[in-house]
């Protein structure tokens, strides 16, 4: 029985972030990516996404191994991956593919390194913009380069790789669904201190992260992904072994309404309380139809940030009160109260503030994990 123990939600290729290779794509490259698993098992498989490709994606070969340091992998752990028995695979535009499972004993919270050989021009690459982890590429066939010396370029995004499953023998994975706060913005890059990482450590359960920086519940964005009510099925409900969904989303719907613009809509549509509640209800409906328990997380305080203003204050207060008191969620993780400044409940506690009055730091993510763990 497979359980998904790591995910990265696919995004449209874009130059609207820090250095990434999504628009230029790959040609005669090997791409090496490192991901940290939230549960272990004896067999492992990967999922690749060409969700935003405009032509077939040809993967000439793939390997997986235990991570050593940087681009290096642990000698003796490298395994060739196959797809329906073949060493290569062609994934149609807007399609996806899963590898066959290989034997590789892995522990919870162990990192694995996935390498893809991309001989043919890929075109713009489906990717996940904010990995807060380092990916590598190098010229030629480096599938079996255990030392990693051939990988001479790096990026902090993930490309094509969308999920990793292991034979965990359990079906109690927790999916965190949201925006940049779920994605881990403000946590220390490379240190695995996101909300999802800490929650997996606290509970011992598999935890998958379905956050996209800037994502909205109600509107699509060229930079920030398909709206939450559309992408939930692909990014959470299609994963293996998930039993619980935690929803932390809506702050960008509110914030972009306040600022009046965002990359897709100028001006941004003004979102009212009843509209955002309707979006939450749709997420609950979809999750329950798939048999999931659904936990609502209150929106974090964001007073003083670039998302704050009179309308934002009104809507965020009303949505949080609905999450707390409506009874429509199976449980509530009251992150707002846990992270609020005692001197100003509309603002993040300075001890938990990354510095923009919007995103938590590592200590804030620790508190979020503690509060959420109490509701699991």
C-alpha positions in Angstrom: 0.0 0.0 0.0 1.4 3.3 -1.1 1.2 6.6 0.8 2.3 10.0 -0.5 5.0 11.4 1.7 6.1 14.5 -0.2 4.5 16.8 -2.7 5.1 20.0 -4.6 2.1 21.6 -6.2 2.7 22.3 -9.9 2.8 25.9 -11.2 2.8 27.6 -14.6 6.3 28.5 -15.9 7.1 32.0 -14.8 9.9 34.5 -14.5 8.1 36.3 -11.7 10.2 34.8 -9.0 13.8 34.5 -8.0 16.2 32.7 -10.3 14.6 29.7 -11.9 14.8 27.7 -15.1 11.1 27.3 -15.8 10.8 29.5 -18.8 14.0 28.4 -20.5 13.4 24.8 -19.7 16.0 22.1 -20.2 18.0 20.6 -23.1 20.8 18.0 -22.8 20.7 18.5 -19.1 20.6 16.3 -16.0 18.4 17.7 -13.3 19.0 16.7 -9.6 16.4 17.5 -6.9 16.4 16.8 -3.2 13.3 16.2 -1.2 12.7 15.3 2.5 10.2 12.5 3.1 7.8 12.6 6.0 7.5 8.8 6.4 9.7 5.9 5.5 9.1 2.6 3.7 10.8 -0.2 1.8 9.7 0.8 -1.7 9.5 4.1 -3.4 8.1 5.7 -6.6 7.9 9.2 -8.0 5.3 11.3 -9.9 6.2 13.7 -12.7 3.9 16.5 -13.9 3.7 18.2 -17.3 0.6 20.0 -16.2 1.5 23.2 -17.9 3.6 21.8 -20.8 2.5 22.8 -24.3 4.3 19.7 -25.8 5.2 16.2 -24.7 7.9 16.0 -22.1 10.6 13.4 -22.9 12.5 12.0 -19.9 15.4 9.9 -21.1 16.2 8.4 -17.8 15.7 8.8 -14.0 17.3 7.6 -10.8 16.7 7.9 -7.1 19.1 7.6 -4.2 19.6 8.6 -0.6 21.0 12.1 -0.3 24.6 12.7 0.9 25.6 16.3 0.8 24.8 18.9 -1.8 24.4 17.2 -5.2 26.2 14.0 -3.9 24.3 10.8 -3.2 25.0 8.0 -0.9 27.2 5.3 -2.7 25.4 2.0 -3.2 21.9 3.5 -2.8 21.4 4.7 -6.3 18.5 3.0 -8.2 17.4 3.3 -11.8 13.7 4.2 -12.2 11.5 2.7 -14.9 8.1 3.7 -16.2 5.9 0.8 -17.2 9.1 -1.2 -17.4 10.9 1.3 -19.7 13.8 3.4 -18.7 12.4 6.5 -20.5 9.0 8.0 -20.6 7.1 10.6 -22.7 4.5 12.6 -20.8 1.9 14.3 -22.9 1.2 18.0 -22.6 -1.0 18.6 -19.4 -0.3 15.0 -18.4 1.6 13.2 -15.6 3.4 9.9 -15.1 4.3 7.7 -12.2 7.4 5.5 -12.1 7.5 1.9 -11.2 8.3 1.2 -7.5 11.9 0.3 -6.6 13.3 -1.3 -3.5 15.0 1.3 -1.3 14.7 1.2 2.5 14.0 4.8 3.7 13.4 6.3 7.1 11.0 9.0 8.1 12.4 12.5 7.5 15.2 11.1 5.3 16.1 13.0 2.2 16.2 11.4 -1.2 17.7 12.7 -4.4 15.9 12.3 -7.7 17.8 12.9 -11.0 16.1 13.3 -14.4 18.0 13.2 -17.7 16.4 15.5 -20.2 18.0 15.1 -23.7 15.3 16.6 -25.8 14.2 20.2 -25.5 11.5 20.4 -22.9 10.2 23.9 -23.6 8.9 25.9 -20.6 8.9 23.6 -17.5 6.1 22.9 -15.1 7.6 23.8 -11.7 7.1 24.7 -8.1 8.6 28.1 -7.6 9.5 28.4 -4.0 11.2 25.2 -2.9 13.3 26.7 -0.1 15.7 23.9 -1.0 18.5 23.7 -3.6 18.1 21.9 -7.0 21.0 21.3 -9.4 21.6 20.8 -13.1 24.5 19.9 -15.3 25.3 19.2 -18.9 25.0 15.6 -20.3 24.1 12.3 -18.7 24.8 12.6 -14.9 22.2 10.0 -13.8 24.9 7.9 -12.0 27.2 10.7 -10.9 27.3 9.9 -7.2 29.8 12.6 -6.2 27.6 15.3 -7.9 30.7 17.1 -9.3 29.0 17.6 -12.7 26.2 19.6 -11.3 27.5 23.2 -11.7 24.2 25.2 -11.6 21.7 25.6 -8.8 18.2 26.9 -8.3 15.7 27.1 -5.4 12.7 25.7 -7.3 11.5 22.2 -8.1 10.8 21.1 -11.7 8.4 18.3 -13.0 8.7 16.4 -9.7 5.3 16.6 -8.0 5.1 13.7 -5.5 6.9 10.8 -3.9 5.1 7.7 -2.5 6.5 5.0 -0.3 5.1 1.7 1.0 4.4 3.2 4.4 1.6 0.8 5.3 -0.5 3.6 6.6 -3.4 5.8 5.4 -3.3 8.7 7.9 -1.4 11.3 5.9 -2.2 15.0 6.6 -2.4 17.4 3.7 -1.7 21.1 4.4 -3.4 23.3 1.8 -2.7 27.0 1.4 -0.5 29.8 0.2 3.0 31.1 0.9 2.6 30.5 4.7 2.0 26.8 4.0 4.7 26.8 1.3 7.2 27.9 4.0 8.0 31.5 3.1 10.0 33.0 6.0 11.5 29.6 7.1 15.2 29.1 6.9 16.0 27.8 3.3 17.5 24.3 3.3 16.7 23.7 7.0 13.3 22.0 6.6 11.5 24.2 9.1 8.3 24.7 7.3 4.9 24.2 9.0 4.7 20.8 7.3 8.2 19.6 8.3 7.6 20.5 11.9 4.2 18.9 12.0 5.5 15.6 10.7 8.2 15.7 13.4 5.6 16.4 16.1 3.1 13.8 15.1 5.0 11.0 13.4 2.4 11.1 10.7 3.1 11.6 6.9 2.5 15.2 6.1 2.3 16.6 2.5 2.6 20.3 1.7 0.1 21.6 -1.0 1.0 25.3 -0.5 1.7 27.7 -3.4 3.0 31.2 -2.6 0.4 33.8 -3.5 -2.4 31.3 -4.1 -6.0 32.3 -3.8 -9.2 30.5 -3.0 -11.4 32.2 -5.6 -9.3 33.4 -8.5 -6.6 32.0 -10.8 -3.3 33.8 -11.1 -0.6 33.6 -13.8 2.1 33.6 -11.1 0.4 32.0 -8.1 -1.4 29.0 -9.6 -4.9 27.9 -10.2 -7.5 28.9 -7.6 -7.8 26.6 -4.5 -11.3 25.4 -5.3 -10.0 24.0 -8.7 -6.6 22.6 -7.7 -7.6 20.8 -4.5 -8.4 17.6 -6.5 -5.1 17.4 -8.2 -2.9 18.6 -5.4 -4.5 16.7 -2.4 -7.4 14.4 -3.3 -5.4 12.5 -5.9 -2.6 11.7 -3.5 -2.4 8.3 -1.8 -3.2 7.6 1.9 -4.4 11.1 2.8 -7.0 11.1 5.6 -7.0 14.7 6.9 -7.0 18.1 5.2 -6.0 21.3 6.9 -7.1 24.5 5.1 -5.2 27.7 5.7 -6.2 30.0 2.8 -7.9 33.3 2.0 -5.4 35.8 3.2 -4.3 36.6 -0.4 -7.9 37.0 -1.6 -8.4 39.5 1.2 -5.0 41.2 0.7 -5.1 41.6 -3.0 -8.6 43.1 -2.6 -7.0 45.7 -0.3 -4.0 46.6 -2.5 -6.1 46.7 -5.6 -3.9 44.6 -7.8 -2.2 41.3 -8.3 -0.3 39.9 -11.3 -3.4 38.5 -13.2 -6.1 41.0 -12.3 -5.6 44.8 -12.4 -7.5 45.9 -10.5 -8.0 42.8 -8.4 -11.6 41.8 -7.7 -12.8 42.9 -4.2 -13.6 39.8 -2.2 -16.3 39.9 0.4 -16.8 37.7 3.4 -19.7 35.7 2.0 -17.7 34.9 -1.2 -14.7 33.7 0.8 -16.9 31.6 3.1 -18.5 30.0 0.0 -15.0 29.1 -1.2 -14.2 27.5 2.1 -17.4 25.6 1.9 -16.6 24.3 -1.5 -13.2 23.0 -0.3 -14.9 21.3 2.6 -17.5 19.7 0.2 -14.8 18.3 -2.1 -12.7 16.9 0.8 -15.7 15.3 2.5 -16.8 13.7 -0.8 -13.4 12.0 -0.8 -13.8 10.8 2.8 -11.3 13.3 4.4 -11.6 14.9 7.8 -11.3 18.6 7.4 -9.6 21.1 9.8 -10.0 24.8 9.4 -7.1 27.0 10.4 -7.8 30.6 11.2 -6.0 33.3 9.1 -2.9 34.6 10.8 -2.7 38.2 12.0 -1.3 40.5 9.3 -1.8 44.0 10.7 0.9 46.3 9.4 1.7 44.2 6.3 1.2 45.3 2.7 -2.1 43.2 2.7 -3.6 45.1 5.6 -6.3 47.8 5.5 -9.8 48.6 6.6 -11.5 46.2 4.2 -8.9 43.5 5.0 -9.5 43.9 8.7 -13.2 43.5 8.4 -13.2 40.5 6.1 -10.4 38.6 8.0 -12.2 39.1 11.3 -15.5 37.9 9.9 -14.0 34.9 8.2 -12.0 33.9 11.3 -15.1 34.1 13.4 -17.0 31.9 10.9 -14.2 29.3 11.0 -14.2 29.3 14.8 -18.0 29.3 15.4 -19.8 27.9 12.4 -19.1 24.2 13.2 -18.7 23.5 9.5 -15.1 22.3 9.9 -14.5 19.1 11.8 -12.0 20.9 14.0 -10.4 24.3 14.2 -6.7 25.1 14.6 -6.8 28.7 15.9 -3.5 29.9 14.5 -4.6 33.6 14.7 -4.8 33.5 18.5 -1.6 31.5 18.9 0.5 33.8 16.9 -1.0 37.2 17.7 0.9 40.0 19.4 -0.5 40.2 23.0 -0.3 44.0 22.7 -2.1 44.0 19.3 -4.2 41.0 18.3 -4.3 42.1 14.7 -0.5 41.8 14.3 1.9 38.9 14.4 3.8 38.5 17.7 7.3 40.0 16.9 8.8 36.8 18.2 7.1 34.9 15.4 7.4 37.5 12.6 9.8 36.9 9.7 10.0 40.6 9.3 7.2 41.6 6.8 4.4 41.3 9.4 2.8 38.7 7.2 4.9 35.5 7.2 6.1 33.5 10.3 9.7 32.7 11.0 11.0 29.3 12.1 9.6 29.9 15.7 6.2 30.8 14.3 6.0 27.7 12.2 6.9 25.7 15.4 3.8 27.2 17.1 1.6 26.5 14.1 2.6 22.8 14.2 2.0 22.6 17.9 -1.5 24.0 17.6 -2.4 21.9 14.5 -1.1 18.7 16.2 -3.6 19.2 19.0 -6.5 18.9 16.5 -5.3 15.8 14.6 
